Amino acid sequence: MRKNRVTYAAVAAMALGTVAFVGCEKDDTTTASRTTTTTTGSGSSSTAPAVDVDVDVNKDKLRSAADRTGDAIHRGAEKTGEVLSNAADKTKEVAKDVGGKINDAAHRVGDSANRAVDRTVDTAQQAGARGTAAAPDAEGIRDVLAQVTEASLTKGGLDDMVERFVDADRNRLGKDSALNSNHPDLDGRIDQFRKDWKAKYGKDFNFKNEEAALPEGMFTITQGEIARADNRTGVDSPASPAADTNRNDAGRNVATIQVAAGHNLPALTVPMIHEAPDSWKIDAPDTLGAEKLKQNVLDHLTAADNPAQWPQDVNDAYALVTHHVLMAVMDQQSK
C-alpha cells in the first residue's frame, strides 16, 4: 500500500506541474520548488500533498473568464463606436442644417436685392413713359385730357369739363347760365353710351392707364413758353411765380398736343397753358359758349357711340373717344 501512495503522489505532483506550466510559461522552476520527492533506503516517501486537481475544469473556467472579458471589451468598443458614429452623424446634420439656413438667408438677401433692382428699373421705365425731353410734364397733361373726357361722359358734367379750361375760358363760360342747365338729351346719350361701353368691354368707362390709352405716337406733346418782346425764350424759370401769374403774358409756360389723324377723324391741335402753382389747362377757342359746348359734346358722343366699330383693344377705344371729345372742346364738327 505504501508503494501505491507514492505513485499517487507522483501523479498528483506531475498534474500540478502541468497546471503551473500552462498558467505561466515563463517560470520553468515553479513545479520543482513546490514539490519534492525523497527516497530512503527503507523505501520511498513523498512530501507532495495528496491533492486531486481537476485540470480540465480549471482550464474551462479560465477560458470562460477570458471569453467574457473579451466579449465585454468588444461590446464596449462597439458601443463607443456607435456613440462616436451617432455624434459624427449629428454633427453632419447640424452642419448641413446650418449650411441650409445660411443658404436660405443668402437666397432671401439675393431675392430682396433683385426685387429692389426690379422696382428701380420699373420706376425708371415709368418715368420715361410719363415724361419726354420735349414734354417733361407729359404725365400731368395726359391726366387733364383723361379728366375732360371722363367729365364729358358724366351726367351734369359740363361744368367739370370747363374746370379744365384756362382762366379766361372759365370766367367767360361760368357766366353762361346754359352751363348748369338741365340737358336731358345729353344725359340720355351719356347713359346709353356707358351701357354700350360696359357691354362691349365688360367694365365701366374709367381711365386706368393714361400712358397706354393716350400714347405719345398718337397724342404728341411739346412744351415751351410764350415768347417775349425781344424774342428770347427760356428767360423765365418754369418754377418762377412771375412766369405763371395766371395771365397770357410773356414767359408763361405753354404746351401743344398734336392729335394724329385716326379712327376716321382728322388731325387736331390742342393748346394748353400752365397756371400757378402747378396745373395745366386747355385753351379753348373764344367762339365756344356753354350751349355750343353742350351741343358739340352731344354730337360727338352720338358719332362715337357705335360699338360695332369700336376697336377690340380697350385702350385704343379710349383714344378714339378722347379724340372726339377734344374735337368738341376745340369747336370742331363731328362730320
Secondary structure, 3 states (H helix, E strand, C coil): CHHHHHHHHHHHHHHHHHHHHHHCCCCCCHHHHHCCEEEECCEEEECCCCCCCCHHHHHHHHHHHHHHHHHHHHHHHHHHHHHHHHHHHHHHHHHHHHHHHHHHHHHHHHHHHHHHHHHHHHHHHHHHHHCCCCCCCHHHHHHHHHHHHHHHCCCCCHHHHHCCECHHHHHHHHCCHHHHCCCHHHHHHHHHHHHHHHHHHCCCCCCCCHHHHCCCCCEEEEEEECCCCCCCCCCCCCCCHHHCCCCCCCCCEEEEEEECCECCECCEEEEEEEECCCEEEECCCCCCCHHHHHHHHHHHHHHHCCHHHCCCCHHHHHHHHHHHHHHHHCCCCCC
